[in-house]
Amino acid sequence: MSLLEPDIKDFLKKIIQSVFIGLGWMMVNMVAGIFLGWMFIGERLSAGNIIFYIFLITSLILLIRFYIRTWKKKFPHG
């Protein structure tokens, strides 16, 4: 039996989901960009740089879309 009301439970679930998906997105892009070196353009633009930036922009758009769809639902109290 849960001690929280269903509205509060749903709200906390949304917060936790949003934080962890955002952190996961940042970790994936940090690994691909900084640690693998695809974020930095050397003497010339490489295929890795182009693929990284296309992935970065596409995944950012999808992350923002996820946030909008997640937080669009209004709660009964407000």
Backbone bond lengths (Angstrom), bond angles and torsions (degrees), N, CA, C in turn:
res aa  C-N    CA-C-N  psi(-1)  N-CA   C-N-CA  omega(-1)  CA-C   N-CA-C  phi
1 M - - - 1.452 - - 1.525 109.15 -
2 S 1.291 116.01 130.63 1.455 121.36 -177.17 1.521 110.71 -87.48
3 L 1.324 115.52 143.27 1.458 120.61 178.98 1.534 111.71 -88.94
4 L 1.332 117.31 -10.58 1.457 121.27 -179.07 1.520 111.44 -95.84
5 E 1.313 115.55 150.20 1.452 120.22 174.13 1.526 108.97 -72.23
6 P 1.324 117.80 153.50 1.473 119.85 -177.86 1.532 114.05 -59.14
7 D 1.334 118.12 -36.24 1.467 120.75 179.73 1.528 111.17 -65.50
8 I 1.312 116.36 -43.50 1.465 120.74 179.79 1.521 110.24 -67.30
9 K 1.317 116.34 -38.67 1.458 121.25 178.95 1.535 110.68 -63.15
10 D 1.330 117.56 -43.53 1.460 121.68 177.62 1.527 111.26 -64.54
11 F 1.331 117.06 -40.34 1.456 121.56 179.74 1.529 111.06 -63.92
12 L 1.323 117.26 -45.18 1.463 120.83 178.71 1.528 111.30 -66.37
13 K 1.326 116.77 -34.94 1.461 120.19 177.45 1.530 110.21 -64.83
14 K 1.333 117.34 -39.92 1.460 121.08 177.59 1.530 111.26 -63.68
15 I 1.321 116.19 -42.03 1.465 120.36 179.89 1.519 110.47 -63.28
16 I 1.325 117.08 -47.88 1.463 121.09 -178.31 1.522 110.87 -64.13
17 Q 1.328 117.40 -43.39 1.461 121.02 177.52 1.525 111.13 -60.40
18 S 1.304 117.04 -45.63 1.459 120.96 -178.03 1.526 111.45 -63.50
19 V 1.304 117.01 -43.53 1.464 120.72 -178.95 1.526 110.65 -65.28
20 F 1.330 117.71 -48.11 1.455 119.63 -175.59 1.526 112.98 -71.52
21 I 1.307 118.61 -34.63 1.468 119.52 176.21 1.530 109.56 -69.41
22 G 1.317 117.96 -39.00 1.463 120.81 176.07 1.520 112.06 -64.06
23 L 1.333 117.64 -42.29 1.460 120.77 177.44 1.527 111.46 -65.96
24 G 1.323 116.79 -39.41 1.457 120.65 177.36 1.516 111.40 -62.58
25 W 1.333 116.59 -42.21 1.459 121.32 177.53 1.531 110.46 -61.08
26 M 1.327 116.45 -43.98 1.462 119.59 179.61 1.519 111.91 -65.77
27 M 1.323 117.53 -39.20 1.470 120.78 -179.56 1.524 110.99 -65.09
28 V 1.330 116.97 -44.39 1.471 120.47 179.40 1.524 110.12 -61.21
29 N 1.316 117.29 -43.89 1.457 120.13 -179.01 1.525 112.45 -72.46
30 M 1.321 118.10 -30.47 1.464 120.17 174.52 1.521 110.79 -66.58
31 V 1.320 116.76 -44.93 1.459 119.87 179.77 1.518 110.57 -62.69
32 A 1.330 116.36 -47.92 1.461 120.25 -178.06 1.528 111.49 -69.05
33 G 1.301 117.62 -37.97 1.457 120.67 -174.39 1.511 114.74 -85.07
34 I 1.314 116.76 -52.90 1.459 120.15 -173.73 1.524 111.74 -87.31
35 F 1.328 116.77 -53.14 1.459 119.00 -173.71 1.525 112.78 -70.98
36 L 1.327 118.33 -35.08 1.461 120.64 177.51 1.524 111.89 -89.29
37 G 1.326 116.45 -9.37 1.455 121.78 173.98 1.517 115.51 80.73
38 W 1.314 118.66 15.32 1.456 120.76 -177.71 1.523 112.92 -81.08
39 M 1.309 117.78 -13.20 1.459 120.25 179.75 1.527 110.92 -77.45
40 F 1.307 116.09 -30.90 1.455 121.11 -174.15 1.524 110.61 -92.58
41 I 1.302 115.25 129.20 1.461 120.92 179.45 1.526 107.35 -93.88
42 G 1.311 115.60 120.75 1.465 121.10 -178.77 1.513 111.20 -80.68
43 E 1.297 115.17 -130.24 1.462 119.77 179.93 1.522 111.79 -67.26
44 R 1.341 115.77 -34.34 1.461 119.91 177.79 1.518 109.81 -146.65
45 L 1.289 114.91 164.99 1.466 122.57 -178.06 1.530 109.50 -74.09
46 S 1.332 116.15 130.06 1.466 119.86 -179.89 1.526 110.02 -108.39
47 A 1.328 115.16 170.66 1.465 120.38 178.24 1.526 110.43 -64.92
48 G 1.325 117.57 -35.03 1.462 121.44 177.61 1.514 112.29 -61.81
49 N 1.340 116.55 -40.16 1.467 120.70 177.41 1.519 111.33 -63.06
50 I 1.317 116.27 -45.45 1.465 120.76 -178.20 1.526 110.45 -64.60
51 I 1.319 117.13 -46.15 1.471 121.06 179.53 1.519 110.66 -62.78
52 F 1.335 116.69 -41.20 1.468 120.23 179.77 1.523 110.93 -61.80
53 Y 1.326 117.50 -47.61 1.470 119.67 -176.99 1.523 112.00 -69.92
54 I 1.320 118.20 -33.80 1.467 120.13 174.46 1.524 109.62 -64.90
55 F 1.343 116.89 -44.03 1.462 120.58 177.75 1.522 111.19 -63.62
56 L 1.315 117.21 -41.63 1.463 121.57 -179.31 1.524 111.34 -60.50
57 I 1.310 117.31 -48.73 1.465 121.22 -178.26 1.522 111.15 -67.70
58 T 1.343 116.89 -43.55 1.465 120.50 179.64 1.521 111.47 -63.46
59 S 1.322 116.54 -45.35 1.466 119.06 -178.87 1.524 111.59 -69.36
60 L 1.326 118.06 -31.40 1.469 120.60 175.83 1.518 110.83 -65.77
61 I 1.324 116.68 -42.42 1.468 120.11 177.14 1.524 110.68 -61.47
62 L 1.337 116.55 -43.19 1.465 119.94 178.86 1.528 111.77 -66.59
63 L 1.343 117.44 -36.15 1.467 120.81 177.44 1.524 110.74 -65.22
64 I 1.316 117.17 -44.26 1.466 120.71 178.75 1.524 110.40 -64.17
65 R 1.324 116.31 -40.18 1.470 120.12 177.01 1.530 111.10 -62.22
66 F 1.328 116.23 -40.90 1.463 119.89 176.67 1.524 111.10 -61.58
67 Y 1.338 116.84 -44.68 1.462 120.32 179.22 1.526 111.56 -62.01
68 I 1.314 117.18 -42.75 1.469 120.32 -179.96 1.525 110.42 -63.56
69 R 1.326 117.27 -45.28 1.464 120.58 -179.64 1.535 111.53 -67.17
70 T 1.323 116.79 -34.81 1.462 120.10 -179.52 1.520 111.57 -70.40
71 W 1.325 117.42 -43.22 1.450 121.15 -173.69 1.526 113.52 -94.46
72 K 1.335 117.52 4.18 1.456 120.70 179.83 1.527 112.21 -71.22
73 K 1.306 117.43 -34.03 1.463 122.22 -177.41 1.527 110.06 -66.95
74 K 1.320 115.45 127.96 1.469 121.35 -179.93 1.534 109.17 -86.78
75 F 1.299 114.98 149.40 1.463 120.88 175.92 1.506 109.68 -89.33
76 P 1.322 117.36 152.95 1.475 120.49 -177.41 1.533 113.45 -60.28
77 H 1.311 117.78 -27.72 1.473 119.78 -175.21 1.528 112.79 -86.31
78 G 1.314 119.50 -6.10 1.446 117.06 -179.49 1.458 112.51 -171.16
